Amino acid sequence: MPIKVKNFMRLCFIIGYGATMLPVLKEVLREESGRWGFEYLAVNSSSCEDHVEDIERSDAIFVYAHELAEDVLNAIKGSKAKIIVSASDSIPVSRGSPDLLNKAISYFKVGSRENLRNLIRFLLKSLGMDVECEDVKDVPWHGIYHPKLGFFKNTEEYLNVYDRRPLVGVLIHRTYWLYGNLKHFNVMVEALENEGLGVLPVFTYGWRDELLNTPSKEDTIREFFIVNGKPVVDAVVNLTYFFLLDHGRWDREDRFREVSGLELLKALNVPIIQPCFSSLSVSEWLENPQGLDYLSQVWTIIMPEVDGLIEPIYVAGSIEHDGVRSFEPYEEHARYLAKRVKKWIELRRKRPEERKIAIILINPPCKGLEASVAVGFGLDVPESVARLLNRLKKEGYRVENPPKDGKELIRMILERKAISEFRWTSVEEIVAKGGAVDFVDLKTYMEWFNELPEKAKAELIGEWGRPEEVLEGRGKELSGMVYDGKFVIPGLLFGNVFVTPQPKFGCAGARCDGKVCKILHNPTIPPPHQWLAVYRWITRKFKADVIIHFGTHGYLEFRPGKGVGLSINCWPEISIDDVPHVYVYNVSNPMEGVIAKRRSYATIVDHIHPPMAMANVLEDLDSLLAQYSKAKQLGDFERAEVIYEELVEKAKACNVPIKANDPEKVVEEIHRYVEAVRGTQIEMGLHVFAHPRLDKITEYVATIMAYDTHRYPSIRRVLAEYLGLNYDEMVAKPNEVNRLGLTNSETLRLLHEVAVKTIEDLLKADRDLEEIIFEILNKNISEVFGNARA
């Protein structure tokens, strides 16, 4: 409620963005009102619609909000206020001289109790009251703040009194430090320290303000996390919102293209963890099957993802009291996140020969074939894994007897039956042929099972029966993979690298009748006990330092749970445990990659789409079309008629649809059909991870560049114009003969060939490309067009 006194002066403060400073502002307003005598209103922007009349009667209005209701905005514009200050670009209302407005904004943005006090006095003085105010007092824009040790100006000073190692950098918004909204921060710092980690907790203003010369997050990272040119942290937990890097103004056209801050992240070279937050309370979030509300996803997941931040683990909700939002920590996840950070650091610090890796292969539904194990969209998974194993061995990892290539890896898998129980493969055969690397007995499994939250345990038992029933053969027939009263762990062990098929999700094995079982993408059914046994064996007994799901896409990220912002009851989180997770994913499938990133805390390592090429088909028709056009141009109409008959006969044999009767229109129809088909992009086989073939890459790049985009001209257009040809006319009239003595369609095909050869030569070149590009280009033009004429 507004506070009323006898004096006629009225100040109005409308504060949004969570209104963290509102409690302090209200206290100071109450103190100053008692001293100077004035009325005031201090209200959250989300609830100011109830105070429209008070806003209209105010003499000075200060606004800091992202948006306002239309009637509130109209009240501000129509008010009697002599001074209107907006500290937000999104609320374009102001009244007063530039100097007055800038100084008022400076008081507010620099912040602190004293600066808020002087802001109030400054507004009163500007309204004509006999009030003295001081200039803006300096408050650090960024610095180190430890909940127990207090404030430090620089890292060297802090490390003189804080000797815990390794260090985890923690970033928070300066506003929360300034006004004490630190519950989530304190819990996070405590959780990290309880895991034996040190913390380097830093507050930051977060973006560059030209008026105030404030530091961005990039500036803060350089200032505190890098000392004498070297990183002093092994990981960073970012508790701020929005982008981490400086992308410039929101309306800048190229803000999502490569930014200079990427070099900073490369220099820092540590995992940057981005927890997520909700504008809802923790209890509301727990009850919400979708998890995070949309705006919270934008601020704390989607925007940070642009800069490559990982692991959106929910750590706090928010509660509102008296118009002010404050954080409500989710302590279970603070502890969980701290464990994951510790595992990332251990992975980083271990020597290669000590690191253990679990590679999980994707295997489709069991109504297919056994040989379908190790598949991935656009990726030659067996060859990729074999090459990775050999590369790891070369880099010093303990990899024993790796397969020389993908064929040998598949042979080993199928000979040993190192697969999940299948329609044509019994668990007895898997064990007999050496496909089981280990077994999990009831005692061991129950230790892992009893760690689960009660809700998850009840779901698992309700769908699949009790563990002891399953291991005794009394469980549901779809449970699978039980031998001699133990869960089977299938796969191949290459020293410190374990390769396994992803556990099946409810397969009847040899008893299957070929119908689709309760498997794969049913989002409501928890995975069976053997699924949990395999994943826990990987993380607890094999003690993997990192899990790699290899290929687009498996089933982990589609297991039951919240859509985003998971809880301890969600099965992707339960399955992946506290181990770093890497997912090899096709770059052309970003939406499902996003699901894996958010629901299984995966760090995505993209691979390129299978190489593409222009369809090199219907060559006979293309040749006949060219012959027909040249015969017509030379006036050899008898020859043209013979070629026409052959062309129509060949077109019908190729099932080319012909609707016209007039010969010229028929030729035009055939020509356009051939151009459409030959302009189609087709795949040139599967990609081998990190091993693109030069000949395929050059064809792929030329194919990608074959058509104009809104930003760049096509490579064919550039080459055509280099030869003095009209590209648009060539495309519009493909069967016309140009000044080179070739049809336009022939010329376009040859320009593509020139592009491929030129790209390949440039990739092979060991000289400055600017010096040789025209030399290479002219050579290829002469060669390609010379051969065509010959």
Secondary structure, DSSP 8 states (H G I E B T S, - for coil): --B--SSS-EEEEEE-TT-TTHHHHHHHHHHHHHHH--EEEEEEGGGGGGGHHHHHT-SEEEEE-S---HHHHHHHHTS--SEEEE-STTS---BS-HHHHHHHHHHHHH-SHHHHHHHHHHHHHHTT------------SSEEEETTTEEESSHHHHHTT---SSEEEEEEEHHHHHHT--HHHHHHHHHHHHTT-EEEEEEE-BS--TTTT--BHHHHHHHHTEETTEE--SEEEE---S-SS----TT-TTTTS--THHHHHHHH-S-EE--EE-SS-HHHHHH-TTBS-HHHHIIIIIHHHHTT-B---EEEEEEEETTEEEEEE-HHHHHHHHHHHHHHHHHHHS-GGG--EEEEE----TTS-GGG-S--TTB-HHHHHHHHHHHHHHTT----S--SSHHHHHHHHHHHT-S---SS--HHHHHHTT-EEEEE-HHHHHHHHTTS-HHHHHHHHHHH--HHHHHTT-S-TTS--EETTEEEEESEEETTEEEEE---SS--GGG--SS--S-SS-TTS---HHHHHHHHIIIIIS--SEEEEESS--SGGGSSS-SBS--TT-HHHHHHTTS-EEEEEETT-HHHHHHHHHHS-EEEEEE----EEE----HHHHHHHHHHHHHHHHT-HHHHHHHHHHHHHHHHHTT------SHHHHHHHHHHHHHHHHTSEEE-S-B-TT---HHHHHHHHHHHTTS--SSS--HHHHHHHHTT--HHHHHH-TTSB-TTSSBHHHHHHHHHHHHHHHHHHHHH--S-HHHHHHHHHHHHHHHHHHHHH-
